[in-house]
Amino acid sequence: MNSLRKALLGATAAAMLSFAIPAMAADQDFTLHNHSGHEIKALYVSPTSEDHWGPNILGESVADGGEVAVKFDREETECKWDVRVEFEDGTDGEVHDVDFCSVADVDVTSGEH
């Protein structure tokens, strides 16, 4: 829980839909927005059904106020993902069960970081 106090991740829908749309490949792409007050040095995503993190998928650090587009493999069909970011000072933050088939943006904001 300590890491969650240090950074809050909020997933916000780009558009609200009143009906379900079947998952299609590549619907999981999202934009990571950094509003934490700190540089993000690593980004990990993992299907919620997995017990381990994937590799760091952040090519370059994301400065405070910056953003990065995250593209999924076109063969990927999983909708529910867990997200973890690591900051330059060694702290981290996580959010679980993000539905990337309906959410297009993830905002990293400052908690007690």
GUSERO-30116 format. One line per field, with one value per atom (N, C-alpha, C): residue number from 1; chain; atom name; x, y, z. Coordinates in pm, 1 decimal. Example, Ala and Ser with C-alpha at 12.3 -4.5 7.8 and 13.67 -1.06 7.14 Angstrom:
% GUSERO-30116
i c(1 | 1 | 1 | 2 | 2 | 2)
ch c(A | A | A | A | A | A)
at c(N | CA | C | N | CA | C)
X c(1319.0 | 1230.0 | 1320.0 | 1285.0 | 1367.0 | 1290.0)
Y c(-569.0 | -450.0 | -330.0 | -225.0 | -106.0 | 3.0)
Z c(780.0 | 780.0 | 780.0 | 708.0 | 714.0 | 787.0)
This chain:
% GUSERO-30116
i c(1 | 1 | 1 | 2 | 2 | 2 | 3 | 3 | 3 | 4 | 4 | 4 | 5 | 5 | 5 | 6 | 6 | 6 | 7 | 7 | 7 | 8 | 8 | 8 | 9 | 9 | 9 | 10 | 10 | 10 | 11 | 11 | 11 | 12 | 12 | 12 | 13 | 13 | 13 | 14 | 14 | 14 | 15 | 15 | 15 | 16 | 16 | 16 | 17 | 17 | 17 | 18 | 18 | 18 | 19 | 19 | 19 | 20 | 20 | 20 | 21 | 21 | 21 | 22 | 22 | 22 | 23 | 23 | 23 | 24 | 24 | 24 | 25 | 25 | 25 | 26 | 26 | 26 | 27 | 27 | 27 | 28 | 28 | 28 | 29 | 29 | 29 | 30 | 30 | 30 | 31 | 31 | 31 | 32 | 32 | 32 | 33 | 33 | 33 | 34 | 34 | 34 | 35 | 35 | 35 | 36 | 36 | 36 | 37 | 37 | 37 | 38 | 38 | 38 | 39 | 39 | 39 | 40 | 40 | 40 | 41 | 41 | 41 | 42 | 42 | 42 | 43 | 43 | 43 | 44 | 44 | 44 | 45 | 45 | 45 | 46 | 46 | 46 | 47 | 47 | 47 | 48 | 48 | 48 | 49 | 49 | 49 | 50 | 50 | 50 | 51 | 51 | 51 | 52 | 52 | 52 | 53 | 53 | 53 | 54 | 54 | 54 | 55 | 55 | 55 | 56 | 56 | 56 | 57 | 57 | 57 | 58 | 58 | 58 | 59 | 59 | 59 | 60 | 60 | 60 | 61 | 61 | 61 | 62 | 62 | 62 | 63 | 63 | 63 | 64 | 64 | 64 | 65 | 65 | 65 | 66 | 66 | 66 | 67 | 67 | 67 | 68 | 68 | 68 | 69 | 69 | 69 | 70 | 70 | 70 | 71 | 71 | 71 | 72 | 72 | 72 | 73 | 73 | 73 | 74 | 74 | 74 | 75 | 75 | 75 | 76 | 76 | 76 | 77 | 77 | 77 | 78 | 78 | 78 | 79 | 79 | 79 | 80 | 80 | 80 | 81 | 81 | 81 | 82 | 82 | 82 | 83 | 83 | 83 | 84 | 84 | 84 | 85 | 85 | 85 | 86 | 86 | 86 | 87 | 87 | 87 | 88 | 88 | 88 | 89 | 89 | 89 | 90 | 90 | 90 | 91 | 91 | 91 | 92 | 92 | 92 | 93 | 93 | 93 | 94 | 94 | 94 | 95 | 95 | 95 | 96 | 96 | 96 | 97 | 97 | 97 | 98 | 98 | 98 | 99 | 99 | 99 | 100 | 100 | 100 | 101 | 101 | 101 | 102 | 102 | 102 | 103 | 103 | 103 | 104 | 104 | 104 | 105 | 105 | 105 | 106 | 106 | 106 | 107 | 107 | 107 | 108 | 108 | 108 | 109 | 109 | 109 | 110 | 110 | 110 | 111 | 111 | 111 | 112 | 112 | 112 | 113 | 113 | 113)
ch c(A | A | A | A | A | A | A | A | A | A | A | A | A | A | A | A | A | A | A | A | A | A | A | A | A | A | A | A | A | A | A | A | A | A | A | A | A | A | A | A | A | A | A | A | A | A | A | A | A | A | A | A | A | A | A | A | A | A | A | A | A | A | A | A | A | A | A | A | A | A | A | A | A | A | A | A | A | A | A | A | A | A | A | A | A | A | A | A | A | A | A | A | A | A | A | A | A | A | A | A | A | A | A | A | A | A | A | A | A | A | A | A | A | A | A | A | A | A | A | A | A | A | A | A | A | A | A | A | A | A | A | A | A | A | A | A | A | A | A | A | A | A | A | A | A | A | A | A | A | A | A | A | A | A | A | A | A | A | A | A | A | A | A | A | A | A | A | A | A | A | A | A | A | A | A | A | A | A | A | A | A | A | A | A | A | A | A | A | A | A | A | A | A | A | A | A | A | A | A | A | A | A | A | A | A | A | A | A | A | A | A | A | A | A | A | A | A | A | A | A | A | A | A | A | A | A | A | A | A | A | A | A | A | A | A | A | A | A | A | A | A | A | A | A | A | A | A | A | A | A | A | A | A | A | A | A | A | A | A | A | A | A | A | A | A | A | A | A | A | A | A | A | A | A | A | A | A | A | A | A | A | A | A | A | A | A | A | A | A | A | A | A | A | A | A | A | A | A | A | A | A | A | A | A | A | A | A | A | A | A | A | A | A | A | A | A | A | A | A | A | A | A | A | A | A | A | A | A | A | A | A | A | A | A | A | A | A | A | A)
at c(N | CA | C | N | CA | C | N | CA | C | N | CA | C | N | CA | C | N | CA | C | N | CA | C | N | CA | C | N | CA | C | N | CA | C | N | CA | C | N | CA | C | N | CA | C | N | CA | C | N | CA | C | N | CA | C | N | CA | C | N | CA | C | N | CA | C | N | CA | C | N | CA | C | N | CA | C | N | CA | C | N | CA | C | N | CA | C | N | CA | C | N | CA | C | N | CA | C | N | CA | C | N | CA | C | N | CA | C | N | CA | C | N | CA | C | N | CA | C | N | CA | C | N | CA | C | N | CA | C | N | CA | C | N | CA | C | N | CA | C | N | CA | C | N | CA | C | N | CA | C | N | CA | C | N | CA | C | N | CA | C | N | CA | C | N | CA | C | N | CA | C | N | CA | C | N | CA | C | N | CA | C | N | CA | C | N | CA | C | N | CA | C | N | CA | C | N | CA | C | N | CA | C | N | CA | C | N | CA | C | N | CA | C | N | CA | C | N | CA | C | N | CA | C | N | CA | C | N | CA | C | N | CA | C | N | CA | C | N | CA | C | N | CA | C | N | CA | C | N | CA | C | N | CA | C | N | CA | C | N | CA | C | N | CA | C | N | CA | C | N | CA | C | N | CA | C | N | CA | C | N | CA | C | N | CA | C | N | CA | C | N | CA | C | N | CA | C | N | CA | C | N | CA | C | N | CA | C | N | CA | C | N | CA | C | N | CA | C | N | CA | C | N | CA | C | N | CA | C | N | CA | C | N | CA | C | N | CA | C | N | CA | C | N | CA | C | N | CA | C | N | CA | C | N | CA | C | N | CA | C | N | CA | C | N | CA | C | N | CA | C | N | CA | C | N | CA | C | N | CA | C | N | CA | C | N | CA | C | N | CA | C | N | CA | C)
X c(79.9 | 0.0 | 85.3 | 206.2 | 292.9 | 313.6 | 334.8 | 356.9 | 231.7 | 115.0 | -7.9 | -25.5 | 25.6 | 18.9 | 114.5 | 216.9 | 318.0 | 275.7 | 193.0 | 148.3 | 10.4 | -76.3 | -210.4 | -222.2 | -272.9 | -297.0 | -447.2 | -490.5 | -632.7 | -658.8 | -748.8 | -786.4 | -916.9 | -916.9 | -1037.4 | -1076.6 | -1202.9 | -1251.5 | -1244.3 | -1202.5 | -1199.0 | -1340.5 | -1423.2 | -1563.1 | -1646.9 | -1762.8 | -1850.7 | -1951.5 | -1966.0 | -2059.9 | -2165.0 | -2288.9 | -2395.1 | -2419.2 | -2336.2 | -2350.4 | -2212.8 | -2207.0 | -2079.4 | -2041.5 | -1912.7 | -1859.5 | -1764.3 | -1776.0 | -1685.2 | -1540.1 | -1449.6 | -1307.5 | -1253.6 | -1174.7 | -1111.2 | -963.1 | -881.5 | -736.8 | -702.9 | -607.1 | -552.4 | -642.8 | -755.0 | -839.7 | -779.0 | -669.6 | -611.2 | -509.3 | -480.2 | -386.5 | -435.6 | -341.1 | -379.5 | -269.4 | -303.7 | -207.8 | -184.5 | -57.0 | -17.3 | 16.5 | -52.8 | -32.1 | 35.2 | 146.5 | 219.5 | 190.3 | 114.9 | 84.4 | 128.4 | 236.0 | 279.4 | 373.2 | 432.5 | 534.3 | 673.0 | 682.1 | 808.7 | 821.7 | 942.7 | 969.6 | 938.2 | 869.8 | 842.7 | 954.6 | 1020.3 | 1132.4 | 1099.3 | 989.5 | 953.8 | 803.3 | 753.7 | 611.6 | 598.5 | 518.4 | 494.9 | 344.7 | 303.9 | 165.0 | 161.8 | 54.4 | 38.5 | -110.0 | -151.5 | -292.7 | -328.2 | -444.5 | -488.0 | -482.1 | -500.0 | -498.9 | -359.2 | -254.2 | -115.7 | -66.1 | 31.3 | 88.5 | 224.5 | 267.3 | 397.1 | 384.9 | 477.3 | 479.9 | 552.0 | 511.9 | 584.5 | 708.0 | 779.4 | 899.2 | 864.3 | 962.7 | 946.7 | 919.8 | 804.3 | 768.4 | 786.7 | 843.7 | 864.8 | 999.1 | 998.1 | 1121.3 | 1208.4 | 1146.7 | 1217.4 | 1137.6 | 1204.7 | 1136.8 | 1030.8 | 928.9 | 822.6 | 830.0 | 862.4 | 873.4 | 736.0 | 735.0 | 610.1 | 545.1 | 417.0 | 344.8 | 348.7 | 428.4 | 439.8 | 342.1 | 342.5 | 257.3 | 325.7 | 279.8 | 334.3 | 221.5 | 219.8 | 121.9 | 174.1 | 90.8 | 126.7 | 46.8 | 118.1 | 54.8 | 71.8 | -36.8 | -33.3 | -13.5 | 40.7 | 55.7 | -80.9 | -86.9 | -213.7 | -282.6 | -212.9 | -272.3 | -332.1 | -309.7 | -356.0 | -506.2 | -576.0 | -721.2 | -765.5 | -672.9 | -705.4 | -751.4 | -857.3 | -905.8 | -857.4 | -858.3 | -824.6 | -674.6 | -614.3 | -470.3 | -439.4 | -323.8 | -267.6 | -154.3 | -136.5 | -36.5 | 51.2 | 180.7 | 275.9 | 371.5 | 395.5 | 496.3 | 601.5 | 725.6 | 833.9 | 885.2 | 908.5 | 956.4 | 1107.7 | 1165.8 | 1311.2 | 1366.9 | 1286.0 | 1334.6 | 1320.8 | 1279.2 | 1269.6 | 1133.3 | 1040.7 | 906.0 | 825.4 | 710.4 | 627.5 | 480.5 | 396.3 | 252.1 | 189.6 | 77.3 | 9.4 | -140.3 | -202.8 | -348.0 | -382.3 | -492.0 | -529.0 | -664.8 | -685.4 | -814.0 | -858.6 | -767.2 | -803.0 | -852.4 | -969.6 | -1028.3 | -986.2 | -876.5 | -825.2 | -908.2 | -1012.1 | -1103.9 | -1203.2 | -1213.4 | -1304.1 | -1235.8 | -1112.7 | -1038.8 | -923.4 | -907.5 | -803.0 | -694.6 | -711.5 | -615.2 | -590.1 | -463.8 | -426.6 | -351.6 | -402.1 | -341.2 | -263.0 | -137.0 | -54.7 | -50.9 | -106.0 | -112.5 | -37.3 | -9.1 | 67.4 | -23.3 | 17.7 | -47.1 | 38.6 | 103.9 | 197.0 | 337.8 | 357.6 | 488.4 | 584.1)
Y c(-118.3 | 0.0 | 126.2 | 119.2 | 235.6 | 294.1 | 210.0 | 261.5 | 328.3 | 282.0 | 343.7 | 484.1 | 506.5 | 640.6 | 734.6 | 681.0 | 762.8 | 807.1 | 728.6 | 765.2 | 709.9 | 791.8 | 748.0 | 739.4 | 626.8 | 611.3 | 614.5 | 696.5 | 702.8 | 669.1 | 578.8 | 544.3 | 615.6 | 691.7 | 763.3 | 724.7 | 708.0 | 669.6 | 787.3 | 760.3 | 864.0 | 893.9 | 794.0 | 812.1 | 712.4 | 753.9 | 664.5 | 605.1 | 472.7 | 403.1 | 336.2 | 333.0 | 272.5 | 126.9 | 72.7 | -67.8 | -129.6 | -261.3 | -332.0 | -355.7 | -344.6 | -372.2 | -489.4 | -592.7 | -706.1 | -661.5 | -725.6 | -693.2 | -730.6 | -641.4 | -666.6 | -638.6 | -702.4 | -683.1 | -534.9 | -489.5 | -353.9 | -251.2 | -291.1 | -196.1 | -154.3 | -217.4 | -190.6 | -77.2 | -16.7 | 95.6 | 206.0 | 273.7 | 382.0 | 487.3 | 602.9 | 710.6 | 727.2 | 726.1 | 747.9 | 895.1 | 963.3 | 1105.5 | 1118.8 | 1190.4 | 1206.7 | 1342.7 | 1341.2 | 1462.6 | 1442.1 | 1365.0 | 1325.0 | 1424.2 | 1513.6 | 1601.8 | 1539.1 | 1417.9 | 1344.1 | 1273.2 | 1247.9 | 1175.6 | 1027.2 | 968.6 | 824.7 | 758.9 | 661.0 | 595.6 | 456.6 | 394.8 | 260.8 | 242.3 | 162.4 | 130.4 | -18.9 | -84.4 | -227.3 | -250.9 | -338.5 | -380.6 | -532.9 | -585.9 | -730.0 | -761.1 | -864.8 | -903.3 | -930.3 | -887.1 | -906.8 | -1053.7 | -1142.8 | -1286.7 | -1342.4 | -1264.3 | -1308.7 | -1269.5 | -1343.9 | -1316.0 | -1247.9 | -1203.6 | -1137.8 | -1020.6 | -926.3 | -810.4 | -846.4 | -784.8 | -797.6 | -709.3 | -697.1 | -613.3 | -464.4 | -382.9 | -238.3 | -201.6 | -141.2 | -108.4 | 40.0 | 113.2 | 255.7 | 276.5 | 323.4 | 343.5 | 453.0 | 563.3 | 676.6 | 724.7 | 790.3 | 845.0 | 945.7 | 962.0 | 1058.2 | 1166.3 | 1287.0 | 1400.6 | 1437.5 | 1505.0 | 1556.5 | 1646.0 | 1626.9 | 1702.6 | 1637.2 | 1532.2 | 1463.0 | 1347.9 | 1288.1 | 1172.7 | 1081.5 | 957.4 | 860.3 | 768.7 | 739.5 | 645.9 | 504.3 | 416.4 | 276.5 | 192.6 | 119.1 | 36.8 | -110.7 | -184.0 | -326.9 | -403.3 | -523.6 | -614.7 | -634.6 | -631.5 | -643.7 | -778.6 | -878.0 | -1008.1 | -1015.4 | -914.6 | -917.6 | -896.4 | -978.5 | -965.6 | -948.0 | -956.3 | -939.0 | -795.3 | -777.5 | -642.8 | -591.9 | -674.7 | -632.4 | -640.8 | -527.1 | -516.8 | -448.5 | -481.5 | -412.4 | -324.1 | -207.8 | -110.7 | -72.5 | -64.5 | -21.4 | 80.0 | 189.4 | 286.7 | 296.1 | 325.9 | 352.6 | 492.7 | 567.4 | 704.0 | 708.7 | 823.2 | 838.2 | 827.0 | 851.4 | 843.3 | 703.8 | 606.3 | 467.9 | 428.1 | 523.0 | 487.5 | 437.8 | 377.2 | 323.0 | 336.3 | 307.6 | 307.7 | 203.7 | 147.6 | 44.0 | 69.9 | 24.6 | 20.5 | -112.6 | -173.4 | -306.2 | -305.7 | -404.2 | -427.9 | -312.7 | -253.8 | -147.9 | -215.5 | -178.5 | -237.0 | -153.4 | -194.6 | -117.6 | -134.0 | -215.6 | -221.2 | -104.8 | -39.4 | 74.8 | 201.1 | 190.7 | 305.4 | 337.5 | 463.9 | 503.0 | 589.8 | 630.5 | 717.9 | 669.9 | 678.3 | 652.0 | 774.6 | 835.2 | 955.5 | 916.2 | 953.6 | 934.7 | 1068.7 | 1070.2 | 1193.0 | 1176.5 | 1283.4 | 1280.6 | 1255.9 | 1162.6 | 1141.0 | 1211.2 | 1132.3 | 1186.9 | 1171.4 | 1161.0 | 1136.1 | 1248.2)
Z c(0.0 | 0.0 | 0.0 | 52.2 | 57.4 | -81.0 | -181.6 | -316.0 | -371.6 | -329.9 | -377.8 | -320.2 | -199.2 | -142.1 | -212.8 | -270.0 | -335.4 | -474.8 | -540.1 | -674.4 | -699.2 | -749.1 | -781.8 | -932.7 | -979.6 | -1122.6 | -1144.3 | -1233.9 | -1263.0 | -1407.5 | -1430.4 | -1566.7 | -1598.6 | -1706.3 | -1744.6 | -1885.9 | -1906.4 | -2038.1 | -2133.6 | -2254.4 | -2356.8 | -2404.5 | -2402.4 | -2440.6 | -2362.8 | -2316.1 | -2242.8 | -2340.4 | -2334.1 | -2419.8 | -2333.5 | -2377.7 | -2298.9 | -2335.5 | -2422.6 | -2460.6 | -2473.8 | -2461.9 | -2470.0 | -2615.3 | -2643.0 | -2775.9 | -2762.9 | -2845.4 | -2835.1 | -2853.3 | -2778.3 | -2788.5 | -2925.1 | -2981.3 | -3109.5 | -3091.9 | -3172.5 | -3163.3 | -3173.8 | -3093.9 | -3093.6 | -3027.6 | -2969.6 | -2897.7 | -2764.8 | -2724.7 | -2594.7 | -2595.5 | -2707.0 | -2711.4 | -2617.2 | -2549.8 | -2460.2 | -2456.0 | -2400.2 | -2381.5 | -2232.1 | -2192.8 | -2053.9 | -2037.5 | -1945.6 | -1918.0 | -1782.2 | -1775.7 | -1650.6 | -1588.4 | -1478.1 | -1401.4 | -1256.6 | -1237.0 | -1103.7 | -1036.7 | -1113.4 | -1058.5 | -1062.1 | -1116.7 | -1122.3 | -1256.4 | -1297.2 | -1420.9 | -1403.1 | -1502.2 | -1502.6 | -1581.3 | -1520.1 | -1588.1 | -1640.7 | -1593.5 | -1640.0 | -1637.3 | -1731.1 | -1741.2 | -1768.5 | -1686.5 | -1700.9 | -1711.2 | -1799.7 | -1807.8 | -1808.3 | -1754.5 | -1748.7 | -1750.3 | -1823.5 | -1814.9 | -1669.1 | -1626.1 | -1488.5 | -1448.4 | -1542.7 | -1514.8 | -1487.3 | -1512.4 | -1492.1 | -1352.5 | -1301.9 | -1170.2 | -1177.0 | -1293.2 | -1305.5 | -1403.7 | -1389.5 | -1479.1 | -1607.6 | -1715.4 | -1840.3 | -1834.5 | -1945.6 | -1948.6 | -1944.8 | -1914.6 | -1921.0 | -2067.0 | -2093.1 | -2231.8 | -2262.9 | -2169.5 | -2189.7 | -2258.1 | -2380.4 | -2455.8 | -2397.5 | -2358.0 | -2298.8 | -2178.8 | -2086.9 | -1970.0 | -2013.1 | -1927.5 | -1954.3 | -1847.2 | -1888.7 | -1796.5 | -1742.0 | -1627.6 | -1573.6 | -1678.9 | -1702.6 | -1804.0 | -1941.1 | -1955.1 | -2082.9 | -2096.7 | -2212.5 | -2239.0 | -2339.0 | -2342.2 | -2435.9 | -2482.4 | -2611.6 | -2667.3 | -2648.4 | -2595.8 | -2573.2 | -2671.5 | -2755.8 | -2859.1 | -2824.9 | -2832.9 | -2808.0 | -2937.7 | -2924.2 | -3036.4 | -3101.4 | -3229.2 | -3301.7 | -3281.2 | -3227.2 | -3199.5 | -3059.6 | -2976.9 | -2838.0 | -2830.8 | -2751.8 | -2737.2 | -2592.9 | -2497.7 | -2355.2 | -2330.2 | -2250.5 | -2219.1 | -2084.2 | -1980.7 | -1844.4 | -1818.7 | -1777.6 | -1757.7 | -1625.5 | -1569.3 | -1454.2 | -1507.0 | -1446.1 | -1490.8 | -1372.1 | -1395.8 | -1292.4 | -1353.3 | -1281.0 | -1322.1 | -1212.3 | -1253.5 | -1159.9 | -1188.1 | -1079.1 | -1089.8 | -1075.5 | -1113.8 | -1110.1 | -969.2 | -866.8 | -728.6 | -668.3 | -749.2 | -702.5 | -649.0 | -634.1 | -589.8 | -708.0 | -679.9 | -787.2 | -752.7 | -850.2 | -832.3 | -922.1 | -878.6 | -955.6 | -958.9 | -1063.4 | -1073.2 | -1138.5 | -1092.3 | -1139.1 | -1207.7 | -1293.5 | -1361.5 | -1451.0 | -1524.6 | -1619.9 | -1747.7 | -1792.6 | -1913.4 | -2034.1 | -2098.7 | -2211.9 | -2338.4 | -2334.6 | -2448.1 | -2442.4 | -2325.2 | -2313.5 | -2261.1 | -2209.9 | -2156.8 | -2250.5 | -2285.5 | -2379.9 | -2316.8 | -2190.6 | -2124.6 | -1982.1 | -1939.8 | -1801.3 | -1752.9 | -1645.6 | -1589.3 | -1464.6 | -1459.1 | -1341.0 | -1269.9 | -1147.0 | -1070.1 | -939.5 | -875.5 | -751.6 | -633.5 | -548.5 | -419.5 | -317.2 | -229.6 | -132.1 | -181.2 | -309.5 | -369.8 | -339.2)
